[in-house]
Amino acid sequence: CVASKGWTGAQANSGTLIVTPASTTTYTLTCTDTTGNAIAKSVTIGIIPTAGPITLPTLPLIFQVPMPTQTGKVWTVAAGDHNGFQAALNQAQLGDTIELQAGSTYTGNFTFPKKNSGSGWIVVRSSKHASLPALGVRVAPSDASNMAQLVSPNVQSTVIFAPGSHHYRLIGLEVTEAISTKYIQTAIVAIYPASGNVADLPNNITLDRMYIHSQPTTGVQRCVHAAGSYVAIIDSYLGECHAKGFDSQAIAAWNTNGPIKIVNNMLEGAGENVMFGGADPLIQGANPSDIEVRGNYIYTPVAWKGTLNGGTGTSLWTKKNLFELKTGKRILVEGNVLDGSWGDAQVGHAFVIKSANQGGKCTWCQTADVTIRYNIVRNVGGTGGVSATSGQNNGHVLGGPTSRVLFEPNYFENINVGPYTGVARLIERYNNPPDVTYRNNTWNNSSGGTIQHYISAGSAPTATNFTYMDNIAPFGTYGVVPGYTEAGLAAAVRGTFNYSGNVVYGKATGYSSVKYPKTQLAPDYATALTVGKGANMSLVQSATAKSILGK
């Protein structure tokens, strides 16, 4: 007898044998008698992983950005004097303040140079900074009258931080492009050294109560390219960050090790509102790390859907998702409201989390230690997916698979409800990411959007060490895949599998207590709330109380 599939070599037709791997495997034995007649038999041995602890993410380094005390010279720049502004930037020392006139426009591409003299920070602010909302309160377009305006007249960035520039705090400035520009090629605010030298990273850069935007009819790759160290974007309004035919973001970064703080902002974007990764870093070993994304309104207006809103054509501005990670470590996404994603260039996810060596040179790239908690997600085509690798990786070597991702607790509503239609799945996971956890989340689809699966996974192994506990979700049309049963889901997991305390609801024609013995079925969302755990809404509402308006 000859073995094949899960084992090899000559084998006896009876007896006991220890085989590997210790996972669900098919074994085939083909036996031939003395006359040459052969018969083959196969058996699939299912291995159900055991419950137990799995590794949770490490939280990021959190840094603070208190207002500096200025002791140096105050440079007052006359209204509209763009040459005078650049001269002040060139001559100012650390500890100085540069004041621009509120209501005045300064046209140019302004470079913030590296400084070697003085101590402390250089503050660049509006002359009416005292009339702006207090620190900790987000500005809005209605505050523009109390701001000085910086405008790029061409396709180059309006604000450019030079290699090695450091300790700049910008307060109360409107930064944009001219309506005639059509498209800024990189970013309106460029914190990005085109350098492979880590010493060239801009560091200690704070954008405080800024209004940074494209124009309703013009495009931009991104509003802020945040590739620096100790970069903070706080209490600001980033709007009209959109493009057609290619990716665009409110904030993006890849050529940096961080840390980066993104707190209490309006982040209005098209392609991906926030993205880390997307290109190979020039700095050897660089991986965006220690990232705090907290208390923001991450939003795409449905008006940008354009002709798709009527069911035909393509979006006015190209849409992919709301938050994407292609590489990054120790990332906290907490207390945000994420709103508005639909099927266009992608399938309408809120989150896309994966590891990608985008161009083949980032052999160290990896996404790991991601904590997503206390968020509200609404008006999306699907919740999103966690994949160990990117479909675009093309065999490129990675630093490791996407690892240690936690969703707990979050509240999701209005999934795959027109006009926010898309993939119609709640959880997707692919390519065997290790240590993925969903605990105490609530999906409210009482508004009636059709859901295909509450868990959707690719072929085994779909994950190593997977937890899905104490969640409330609609069952959908097919429940879980693979297998359309808890046992099928479990068989696709390697290592630890924790599945308990979950409640599903709705018209669940594929449900039975035999197929889903650990899953409780409720007739509707209201009943599910009374019998299930789900998200602690008092914690979620407290964490997101300021996220939409910023105050």
N, C-alpha and C positions, 0 to 999 in steps of 0.2 A: 504494500500500500504506500502511496506517495501523498504527502501532505502539501497543501497550497493555501493561498489566502493568508490567514493569520499565523500559519506555521509552515515549516518546510522540511524536506528530507523524507527518508523512508521511515514509516511508522507501523507499529503493530495494529491489527484490526480490533484489539481489545486491550484493556488495562487502564492504568492511571498515569497521567503526565502533568507536570506543572509547566504552564506556558505563560508567556508575556505577550503584549503588555497587559497590565491590570486595568483594562478598559473594555468597553463594548467592542467585540471583535467577532468576525465570521471565520470559522475554521472549516476547511473542505478536505475530505479524505477520498482519494480515488484508488480502488482496489481492483486488481486484475487477476483472474484465475489462470489455471495452466493451459486453458484452451484459447486465451487471449481475450475473453469477454471481460469488459470493465464496467464498473458501476461507481458513481460518485455520489456522496452525501455531504451536505453542509449543515452546520448548526451555528447559530449566532448566540453567543453568551453575553447577556446584558449585565453590565456592572453599574449598580446604582451608587453614586457617591454618598458619603456619609455627611451628616450635619456636624458643624463645628465652627470654631472661630476662623475668620480670615483677616488678612492684614488690611487695615484702614489707612487712608492717606495721611501723610505728614502735612501739617498746616504751614503756610508761608511765613517768612519774616515780615512783620508789619512795622513800617517806619512812620514817624510823624513829621509834619511840616509846619511847625509854629511860625508865626510872623516874625521875621528878623527885625532887630533893632538897628536902624540906620544911623550912622555917626559921621558919614562922609559928606561930600559935596552934593548939592541938588542942582542938576542940569535941567533948566527949563527950556524946552524947545518951542519955538514959535509955531503958530498954526500953519500947517501945510508945508513946513520946511523939511522936506525929506532928506536933503543933503545935511541939514543940521542935525537930524536925528541920527543918521549913520555916523556923523562926526562925533556925536556924544557917545554912541556905542563904542567907537574906536578909542576914545580918550578916557572914558570913565574907569575908575578903579573899584575893586571890591570894597563895599561899604557905601558906595555912592547911590544916588537915586536919580533916575531920568524921568521927567514928567512931561507928558504929551497933552496937548490941549483937547479937552472933551469937545465933541462935535466937529472936529477938524479931521481931514483926510490926509494921510501921508502915503504917497504912491511910490512903490519901489519894491525891490527884493532885498530885505534887510538882513545883514549878517551879524550875528552875535558872537564876537571873537573870544578866544581864550585869553584869560587874564592871569598875570603873574605877580601883580602888585596889589597891596591893600589886604584887607581881611573882611570876612563876612560875605554878604551877598550884594549883588547889584539888583535893585528893584526898578522895574520899568512900569510906570503906572499912568492912568488917566488923571488929569487935573481935578476931576470930580470923583475921585475914588471914594471919598467919604460919603457920597450920595448913593453909592451902590449898596445892595443888600449886604448885611454883615457876613463875616467869615462863617461858613457853615450853612449858608443859604444860597441856593443856586440862582444865577442870573438868568434872564430871559431876553428875547429880542426887544422887548419893551424897555430894557435898560440901556439900549444902544445910545440914547441921547446923552448919557453920562459917561460914554466911552470915547476914546480916540480911535480912529479907524485906520488900519493899515491895509493897503490894497495892492495886489500884484497886477502890473499892467500887461503881463505876458504869461507864458506857460510855465514859468519857474516859480518856486515856492515863495510865499510872501515873507515868511520868517525862517531863517536858516541858522541853526546852531553849528558853529564851526567845530572841527575836530578838537577835542580836548576842552571845549568851553564848559564852564561850570559855575554854579551858584548864581543863577539868574532866577528871579521871580517876576513873572509878568502878571499884572493886576488890572482888570477892567479894561481890556482892549478888544475891539472888534477886528478880526483878521479875516480877510476874504480875498476874492479875485474880482477883476473887472468883468462886467457882463459880456464884454466883447471877447474875452479870453477863450471861451468855449471849453477849455480843458486844461487843468494843471496836471503835469505829467507824473509828479511824485506825491507831494503832500502840500497842503496849505501851510502847515507848520512842520518843518522837517528837522526832527531830532534824529539825525541819521548820518553817521560817518561812513562814507564809501571807502572803508579802510579795514584791513585785517589786523590792525594793531589795537589791542584792548585799551591802551593808553589814550587812544583817540575818541573813546566813547564820551559824549557829553554826559556830565553828571551833576546831580543836585539841580535839576531844572523843574520849576513848579509853574504850572499854568493855573492861575487862581482867578475864578470868576471872569472867564473869558467867553466871548461870543465868536466862535470860529465856524465859518460856513462857506459853502459854494453858493451859487445862484440858482434859482429855480430852473433855468434853462441851460446851465452850464454843467460840465462834468469835472470830476476830480478823482484821482485814484484813492486818496484818503484825506481826511481832514487833518489828522495828526499821525505822523510816523514817530513812534515813541521809543526808538532804539537807543536808549541811554541807560545810565545807572542812576538809581534814586530819582526817577522821573515821577512826578505827581501831576495828575490832572484832576482838579477838584472844583466843585461848585460851578461848573461851566456848562455852556450850551453849544453842542456841536451839531449843526444842522445842514441839510441839503448835501450830505456826503454821498454822492451817487454818480454812476456812470452807466453807459449803455454798451453792451458787448464784451465787457470784461469786469473783473472783480473790483469792488470799491469798498472802503471801510470808513467808519468814523475814526477808529483807532486800530493800528496794526504795528507789529514789531517782530523782528526775527534776529537781527545781528546784535544781540545783547544778552547779558546774563541777568539783567534786572538789578535790583528790585524795581517794581512799577506799582504805583498806587493810582487807581481809577475810582474815585469816590464822589457820589452825589452829582452826577452829570446827566444831561440829556444827550443821548447818543443815537442820532438819527442817521441811519445808514441803509445802503441798498444791498450790495453783494453779500458781505458778512459785516454786521455792525461792529463787531470786535473780533479780531483774529490774531493769533500768535503762530508764527511759522508762515509758510507760503513761498519761501525762497531759501536757498542755502545761505547760511551766514558766512561772511568773509572771515570773521574771527574764529580761529581754530578752537573748537570745544564750546563755542557760545551756544547757550540754550536759554531762552527767556524763562526766568525763574523768580520765585517769590513775588507773585502777582496777586494783588488785592483788587477785586472788582466788586464794589459794594455800594448799595443804595442808589443805583442808576436807573433811569428809564431808557431801556434799550428798545428802540421803536422804529418801525418802518410804516409810513402812512399807506393806507390801502389805495389812495389816489395814485400812488406810483405804479400800481398794477396796470394802469392804463387800459388798453383795449382788451387785456385778459379779463378785466372786470365784467366784460360783456360775453366772455366765453370764447373769444377768438383772438388770434394774434399773440404778441409777446408783450412783456411788461414794458412800461414806459422807461424804467430803469431796471437793469438786470438784477434779479433777486436770487439769492442762494439760501442763506440761513441767518440766524441772529447772533450766534456765538460759535466760533470754530477754533479748535486747537489742532495744529499739525505737529507742534513740538512745544514743550514747556514743562516745567516742574514746579511743584508746590504752588498751586493756584487755588485761590478761594473766590468763589462766585456766590455772594451772599446778599440777601435782602434787595434784590433787583426786581423790577417788573420788565419782563420781556414780552413784546407785543408786536405781532404782525409778520407772518412769513407764509409764502404760498409756493406752489409748484411753478417753477420757471426754468432757470438754469440748473437748479437742483429740485428736490422733491418737497420743499417747504418745511424743513426741520427747524426747530428752535436751536438744538445743540448738535454739533458734529464734533466728535472727540476721537482722534486717531493719531497715529505716529507716522510721519512721512519724511523720507529723505528726498526732498522735492526734486533736486537736480542731480542727485547721485554723489555729491561731494560731502554731504553732512552725515558721515557714518556714525556720529555720536547722537544724532537727533532721536529724541524719545519724549513722549508725553507720559507723565507719571505724577501721582499724588495730587489728584483733582478733587476738591470738595465743593459740591453744589448744594446749597442749603438755604432755607427760608426765602425762596423766590416764588413769585407769581408769574406763570407763563400762560399767555392767552392768545387766541386768534392765530393759530399756526396749523400747517398741514400735517404735522407729526411732531412728537416730542423730540426724537433724535436718537442717535446711535453712538455706541462705543465700539470701536474696531481696534484690534491689536496693531494693524498696519493700514496703510492707505491703499486703495485700489490703484492709485497712480504710482505706487512705489517701484513698479517695474523691476523687481528683483534687487533693488538697491539695498545695501547693508544698512541696518539701523543700530542705534545704541541699545535698543530693547523694545519690546512691545508696549503698547499702552497698558499701564498698570495702576492699580489702586485708585479706583474712581468711586466716589460716594455721592449718591443722591439722597438727601435726608434733611428735614422734611420739606417738601415743595408742594405747591398747589397749581394744578393745570386745569384750564377750562377752555371751552370752545375749540375743540380739536377737529379739524377737517369739516368745518362749517363754512359755507360760502359767505364771502368770496375767498376765505382763507383755506382753500382746498389743496390737498397734496397727497402724501404717501399713505395717510390714514392708519398709521401704526403708532403705538405708544412707546414701546421699548424695542430697540434693535441692537443686536450685538453680533459681531462677526470675527472670525480669524483667531479665536482663542485668547482674548485679553484676560490676564490674571487679576483676581481680586476686585471684582465689580460688585457693588452693593446698592440696592434700592430698598430703603426702609422708610415707613411712615410717610408715604406720598399719597396724595389724593388727586384723581383725575375726575373732573366734573364735566361730563358731556351730556347733561340733561337737556341742552339746547338742540340735540338731535343729530349731530354729525355722525356719519357712518364710520365705524372703526373696523378694520380688518382683524388685527391681532392686538392683544394687550402685551404679549411678548412675542417677538419675531427674531429668529436666529437662523444662521446659515447651517451648513452641514457640520457634523461633529468633527472635532471638538469645537463647540461654540464659545466656551469660556472655561478657564481653570479657576475654581473657587468663586462661586456665584451665590449671592444672597438676594432673595426677594421676599420680604417679610412685612406684614402689617400694613399693606397697601390697599387702597380702594380704587377700583378701575372698572370701566365698562368691559364686559366680556368680549364684545365685538362679534364679528361674523364667525371667526374660526378659533377664537381663544388663543392658544399658544401653538407655535410651531418651533421645532419639528414635532411631528407625531400627533398633534391635536390632543395631547394628554399630558398630565403631570409626569407620567413615567417616560414619555418621549422626550420631554424637556430635560428631565434628570439624566437620561441616558446620554444626552449630548454634552453634558458637563463633565469635566475632569476634576478630581480632587474633592473639595468640599462643596456641598450643595445644601443651602439653607432655604427652605420654602415652607412658610407657615404663617398663620394669622391673616391671610389675605381674603378680601371680599370682592366679588365681581357682581355686576348688576346689569339689568337690561334683558332684552329678548335674546336668550342664549340657547339657540336650537342645538348647538354642538356640545352643550354642557350635560354631564351626568355625574352623579356622586361616585360612579365607578371610574370614570375618566379623570375626575378632579376631586379625589377624596379629601384633600387638605384645603380646598378652596370653597368658601361659603358663597352661595348664590343669593342675591337679594333682587326683588322684582324691579326696583328703581333706585335712583341715586339717593333720594330722601331716606329710604329704608336702609340703604347701605351705610349711611352716616350713623344710624342708630345701633348697628350691629358690628361695625368695623372700627378700626383705629384710625388709619390714615394720618394726614398731617395735623399737627397741633396748630390750629388756625390762629390762636391768640399770639403764638410766637411768630408765625408768618406775617400776620397783619402788623405786629409791632415792628418787625424788621423792615417792612416795605412802606411804612406809614408816610415817609417823605419822598418815596422814590419817583412818583409821577411828577409832582410839582417842585420838589427840591426844597421844601420848607415845611 
